């Protein structure tokens, strides 16, 4: 959660569990989704958390963190959800569509079809001005939340998909990892820059997660080992 006191997990059979970070004790557990759960996103005040499951269920659930009760059901299923830092929007990387809701009344801000692409990950910038969307194969998009318009689309990792993205705290840079087993770089990008600012090589297979610390000096990434026997974790100094 935003204050580091709680952790939410979404399981492979749809269970949603809220944990106390300090003790590892489960505070509540519910059978939230009917199928494979994919992602969770916290509201900035830590009172709500949204979870999503694969597109076959077509449902995003918003939970009350204190009670474990659902407070809102939203139409859409997919691989990733993101809550804007200002608290105004919730976004979904859906099944061939991007969906954004207003958290004031849960009305749809927009639902944009991507008929030829499977979305993989989605993330608001810390200043809530930008929304990054990564695809399972091919491009990623940078969307302005002022106009809700795509301002840039590019092949971040060639034809390899973008498995995860993380913004630096100043909203000026972001890092990506690819889901492709054929590319072995973590990339750092900047607003207004066409080419990556950094290409960080690693000796492993496809990446699954990237996290940028709030101070902006270090990155952490996870990757599958080449022999398929577990994961490898990297910590990067990116003070550039």
C-alpha positions as a printed Julia matrix, in Angstrom:
240×3 Matrix{Float64}:
   0.0     0.0     0.0
   1.0     3.68   -0.21
   2.29    3.69    3.37
   4.01    0.32    3.17
   1.81   -1.23    5.85
  -0.24   -3.68    3.74
   0.28   -5.93    0.72
  -2.43   -7.21   -1.62
  -2.01  -10.38   -3.69
  -4.2   -11.71   -6.49
  -3.89  -15.46   -6.98
  -4.02  -17.86   -9.87
  -7.46  -19.13   -8.84
  -8.9   -15.66   -8.27
  -8.39  -15.25   -4.54
  -7.62  -11.74   -3.23
  -5.67  -11.6     0.04
  -4.76   -8.57    2.16
  -1.62   -8.99    4.26
  -0.06   -7.05    7.09
   3.43   -6.23    5.82
   5.14   -6.18    9.22
   3.93   -9.59   10.4
   2.94  -11.47    7.26
  -0.5   -12.09    8.77
  -3.49  -12.33    6.44
  -6.02   -9.64    7.37
  -8.71  -10.94    5.01
  -9.04  -13.3     2.06
 -11.88  -13.58   -0.44
 -12.64  -15.48   -3.61
 -12.68  -12.34   -5.68
 -12.37  -13.53   -9.27
 -13.58  -16.67  -11.01
 -10.36  -17.12  -12.98
  -6.67  -16.18  -12.97
  -6.08  -12.88  -11.18
  -3.58  -10.6   -12.91
  -2.92   -7.32  -11.12
  -3.86   -4.92   -8.33
  -3.66   -1.14   -7.88
  -3.98    0.94   -4.71
  -5.83    4.22   -4.37
  -3.41    6.99   -3.28
  -5.05    7.28    0.14
  -4.75    3.53    0.73
  -8.48    3.07    1.43
  -9.32    1.16   -1.76
  -7.63   -1.39   -4.0
  -8.66   -2.49   -7.49
  -7.98   -5.96   -8.9
  -8.41   -7.43  -12.36
  -8.51  -10.89  -13.91
  -8.09  -12.28  -17.39
 -10.41  -10.92  -20.06
 -12.71  -13.96  -20.02
 -14.18  -12.7   -16.74
 -14.41   -9.09  -17.94
 -14.56   -7.61  -14.45
 -12.52   -5.19  -12.36
 -13.38   -5.18   -8.66
 -12.72   -2.28   -6.28
 -12.33   -3.35   -2.64
 -12.61   -1.63    0.72
  -9.19   -2.28    2.26
 -10.47   -2.16    5.84
 -13.32   -4.64    5.43
 -12.52   -6.72    2.34
 -15.94   -5.9     0.9
 -16.36   -5.01   -2.79
 -17.5    -1.43   -3.35
 -17.59   -1.32   -7.16
 -17.71   -3.7   -10.12
 -16.42   -2.36  -13.44
 -16.81   -3.93  -16.87
 -13.46   -4.99  -18.29
 -10.86   -7.7   -17.91
  -7.17   -7.67  -18.67
  -3.57   -7.92  -17.57
  -2.98   -4.68  -15.66
  -4.57   -1.83  -13.7
  -3.18    1.53  -12.59
  -4.56    4.2   -10.24
  -3.48    7.77  -10.94
  -1.48    9.42   -8.16
  -4.0    12.28   -7.91
  -6.72    9.69   -7.29
  -8.95   10.8   -10.16
  -8.64    7.86  -12.59
  -8.38    4.1   -12.74
  -7.02    2.59  -15.97
  -7.13   -0.96  -17.33
  -4.91   -2.69  -19.87
  -7.81   -4.73  -21.2
  -8.34   -7.36  -23.84
  -7.48   -5.36  -26.95
  -8.73   -2.14  -25.4
  -7.72    0.61  -22.99
 -10.34    1.62  -20.43
 -10.23    4.61  -18.06
 -12.8     5.35  -15.34
 -13.36    8.43  -13.23
 -13.09    7.41   -9.57
 -15.48   10.2    -8.55
 -18.55    8.39   -9.91
 -17.01    5.36  -11.7
 -18.19    6.61  -15.08
 -16.11    5.77  -18.16
 -13.74    8.49  -19.29
 -13.03    6.46  -22.4
 -12.77    2.99  -23.91
 -10.32    2.84  -26.81
 -10.16   -0.26  -29.0
  -6.83   -1.82  -29.99
  -8.17   -4.61  -32.23
  -4.79   -5.89  -33.38
  -2.94   -5.84  -30.05
  -3.04   -7.61  -26.68
  -2.27   -5.17  -23.88
   0.18   -6.25  -21.19
   0.87   -3.41  -18.74
  -0.3     0.12  -17.93
   0.99    2.9   -15.64
   0.13    6.51  -14.82
   3.02    8.92  -14.3
   3.44   10.22  -10.74
   2.15   13.66  -11.79
  -0.89   11.97  -13.46
  -0.25   13.81  -16.74
   0.76   10.73  -18.71
  -0.35    7.14  -19.19
   1.99    4.47  -20.56
   0.6     1.33  -22.2
   2.71   -1.7   -23.11
   1.67   -4.47  -25.51
   2.32   -8.19  -25.5
   3.89   -8.0   -28.94
   5.26   -4.86  -30.49
   4.67   -1.22  -29.53
   3.99    0.86  -26.48
   2.04    4.12  -26.29
   2.4     7.36  -24.37
  -1.0     8.99  -23.77
  -1.67   12.54  -22.58
  -4.34   12.63  -19.86
  -5.09   16.27  -20.69
  -6.43   15.38  -24.16
  -6.71   11.58  -23.75
  -4.76   11.31  -26.99
  -1.77    9.2   -28.04
   1.26   11.48  -28.39
   3.78    8.75  -29.18
   3.82    5.12  -30.3
   7.07    3.2   -30.79
   8.71   -0.23  -30.66
  10.37   -0.07  -27.26
  11.82   -3.59  -27.52
  11.51   -4.36  -31.21
   8.82   -6.97  -31.72
   9.19   -8.13  -28.13
   6.39   -7.11  -25.78
   6.64   -4.73  -22.82
   6.15   -6.84  -19.7
   6.3    -3.99  -17.19
   7.01   -0.27  -16.9
   7.93    1.96  -13.96
   8.09    5.76  -13.79
  10.75    7.78  -12.03
   9.35   10.0    -9.3
   9.74   13.22  -11.31
   7.6    11.85  -14.2
  10.41   12.64  -16.66
  11.75    9.11  -17.18
  10.53    5.54  -17.17
  12.04    2.07  -17.42
  10.79   -0.97  -19.35
  11.48   -4.69  -19.38
  10.51   -6.99  -22.23
   8.65  -10.27  -22.22
  10.72  -11.49  -25.18
  13.3   -14.24  -24.51
  15.34  -12.92  -27.42
  16.24   -9.5   -25.99
  18.38   -9.02  -22.91
  18.2    -5.31  -22.06
  16.35   -3.12  -19.6
  15.72    0.28  -21.17
  15.38    3.76  -19.66
  13.42    6.37  -21.62
  12.8    10.11  -21.25
  10.07   12.56  -22.21
  10.99   14.27  -25.46
  13.67   11.66  -26.23
  13.33    9.31  -29.21
  16.06    6.84  -28.31
  16.55    5.11  -24.94
  18.77    6.97  -22.49
  20.14    3.7   -21.11
  20.37    0.11  -22.31
  21.11   -2.15  -19.35
  22.21   -5.69  -20.34
  21.38   -8.75  -18.24
  22.2   -12.45  -18.55
  18.73  -13.97  -18.22
  15.58  -14.48  -20.24
  12.42  -12.39  -20.42
  11.68   -9.83  -17.75
   8.56   -9.74  -15.61
   8.84   -6.73  -13.29
  10.6    -3.38  -12.95
  10.45   -0.97   -9.99
  12.04    2.49   -9.81
  12.75    3.75   -6.29
  11.12    7.09   -5.44
  14.51    8.86   -5.18
  15.21    7.93   -8.79
  18.7     6.52   -8.23
  18.09    2.79   -8.49
  16.03    0.23  -10.41
  15.08   -3.31   -9.45
  14.09   -5.88  -12.09
  13.19   -9.58  -12.14
  13.79  -12.02  -15.0
  13.31  -15.69  -15.79
  16.48  -17.75  -15.82
  17.56  -19.13  -19.19
  17.1   -22.73  -17.99
  13.57  -21.98  -16.78
  14.47  -22.8   -13.17
  13.25  -19.77  -11.3
  13.92  -16.03  -11.38
  16.92  -13.75  -11.15
  16.83  -10.28   -9.6
  18.94   -7.29  -10.62
  19.55   -3.93   -8.92
  20.74   -1.1   -11.14
  22.46    2.23  -10.45
  20.76    4.65  -12.87
  22.05    7.98  -11.59
  22.37    9.65  -14.99
